[in-house]
Amino acid sequence: MFTGLVAAVGRIVRLEPLGGAEQDGVRLDIDAGGLDLSDVGIGDSIAVQGACMTVVALDAPRFQVEVSRESLNLTTGLDRLGEVNLEKSLRVGDQIGGHLVSGHVDGMGEVLRFAEVGESRELVIRVPQHLARFLAYKGSITVNGISLTVNRVTDVADGCDISINIIPHTQAVTTLRNVKPGDRVNLEVDTIARYVERMLAAPRLDDMK
C-alpha cells in the first residue's frame, strides 16, 4: 500500500527488453533521484508513476524493476526514458497523509486542460467510462501516483471530466511539471469507492432465497 504522496522524482535511464517477442515485457533501470534507498531491499515494492513495482536489482542510487507487457499496455510513462514519480510502500507506523493507494492502475485518462488559475493550476482530465462511476466531488483519485482531490465532476457521453486544483508545490515536486493537454495519465480510483460500488451492486441474501 501507498499514500499517494510522492517522495521523489526519479528517472528511467535505461529500458531493456526481457525477450525478443512482441508480448515480452521490459526491465527498467531507474535513477531514484532523492529517494532514500538505504532501507530498500530486493523484493520490496516501489510505486513508479503510480504503478506498484517489485525491486529486482539494487545499486543505489539506482534500482531495477521488471514490467510485464500487460502492465505496459495498461499504463503510460513506463515504456520510455524520462521522469517518474516514486514512493516506497507503507510500513507499520508510517503517517498516511494522502489516501490509501494500492498501486494498481485502473486505467488511463487524457489531460484536456492544464492552465493557471490564480496562484494554482487547473488540471482537467477525461476519465474513461468504466471508471466514471467511482469519481465524486471532493473524493480522492490518484494521478500518476499522486493523491489528489476532485473539485468538480462533469458527466460526458464516454466517461466524465474531472477538475483538480494543483498547487505550485505539487507541480514543482512531481512529474506534473511536464504535463500538457493531450497527454495520457495513470489513474487509480479510491479503494473505498470500489467497496461501495460492490456492496450496492451485489445481490442481497434475501433476494437469493
N, C-alpha and C positions, 0 to 999 in steps of 0.2 A: 504494500500500500504506500501511497504518496500523499502529499498535501496540495500539490499544485503551486507551491512556492519555489520558483526556480532558484537554485543555489549558485549556478554559474552558467555562462555561455561558453561552450566548448566548440570544437571544430572537427568535422570529419576531414582527415588529411589523406586518407588512402582508402580505396574501395577495391576489394579483391574478390572476384567471382569464386564461389565454392565448387564450381564444376563447369563443364563446357556446355551443358544443356540449357535451353531457354528457361526451364522451370526451376533451375537451381537458384539458391539464394546468394548472399554476399557476406563477406567478413568486412566489418568497418574498423578502421584504426582511428581512434578519436583522441585528440588532444583535449584534456579535461579543463584547460584554462585555469580558473581559480578554484575549481572543485577539489577539496581535500580528499586524497585517496589513501591516506595513512591507515584508515580503518576499513578499507575495502579489500576483499579477497576474491579469489576465483569462485564463481558460482553466485556471487552477490548480485542484486538487482539494481540497475540504474535506469531511470526514465530518460530516454533520449528523444527529444522533440515530442514528448507525451506518450511514447511507446515504451513499455517495460521490457528491458533487455537484460540478458544474463552476461556477466563479465566472464570471458573465456581465456583472456590473457591480460597481464598487467605489468606495466613497466612505467611507473609514474614519471612524468605527468600524463602518460598515455595509457589507454586501455583498449581492448578489442571486444567486439560483440559479433555474433553471427545472426543474420536476419534472413528468415525464410522468404521464399518467393511470395507466399500468401500475405505475409506482413508487408512486403514491398508493394503489393497490389492494393492493399487497403490503407496505406499511409502515404504521406508526402514528406519530402525532406530527408529520407534515409537512403535515397538512390543516387546521391551526388555529393560532391565535396561542398563544404560550406559550414556555416554556423548552426549549432543546435543547442536547444535548452537542455540543461542537465539537472537532475535531482536524485539524490540517493534515497533508498527506500526507508520508510519509517522504522524506528526502533522503539521498544517499550520505554516510555517516559519522555519521548520527544513531544514537543509542542505542536499542536495542529493549528496552524494559522490560516490555512485556506479552507479546503473541504476534503473529505476522503476521496482519493483518486486511485483507481485500480491500475492505471497504466495500460488499459486495454482500449485501443482506439475504436470507436464505434462507427466512424465514417469520416468523410472529408466534406468541408464546406468551402464556399467560394467567397472571397473578400469582394464586396461590392463598393465599399467606401472606407477610406481611412484618411480623415481630414481634421484639421484643427477646429476645435470648438472651445473658445475661451482659452484657458491655460492648458486644457487637455486635448485629447483627440477622440473622435467618434469612430469606432470600428463597427461596420455593418457587415454581417455575414449571412449568406444564403445557406440555410440548413436543409439537407435533403428530407424528403417526405417521411422516411422511416424513423427519423429522429425528432421530427417537429413536435410530436405529442409529449415529449419529455421536457420541453422548454416552457418556462413561465416567468412572468415579471418578478424580478428580484431573486430568481433562482440562480443556481450555480451551473457553470459549464467550464470545461477545460479546453483551452485552445492552444495547441502546440505545447501541451504540458503546463499551461499557466491557468491557475484558478481565477476565474473572472465572474462578475455578477452581471446578469442580464438586465438591462434597463428598459427594454421595450421588445415586444414580440408582435410581428405583423404576419398573419397567415397569408400565403400566396398559393397558387394552384399546385406548384410542385414542391411545397415544403413550407418554410417560414423564413422571414428575415428577422434577425436579432440585432439589436443595437447595444453596444458595450462602451462604457467610458474608460479610456486608457489614460491614466495619469502619467506625467513625464517620467517619474521614477521607473514605472513598469516598462515603458518603452525603452528607457536607457539601459536596463539590466537584462533584457530578454531579446530574443530574435524578432520581436515585433518591430524593432527599429528598421528591419529590412522589408517589412510587408508593404505591398501595394495592391490596388484593385486588380482583380483577375487572378491573384494567387490562390492556391489551394491551401487549406489549413487542416490539421488533425483535430477532430472533435471527440470528446468523451462526455457523455451526459452524466448527471448526478446519479449515484448509486441508489439513493433513496427514491428517486423518481422511478427507477426500474421496478422496485418492490411495490410501490403504489400501483403502477400500471398492471403488474402481475396480479395483485390482490383484487383489483377491480375487474380484470378480465377472466380470472379463474372461476369455474363453476362452484357454487356453494354446495356443501354436503347435503343440505335439504333438497336441492334440486336433483341430486343424483340418486335419491331413494326411490 
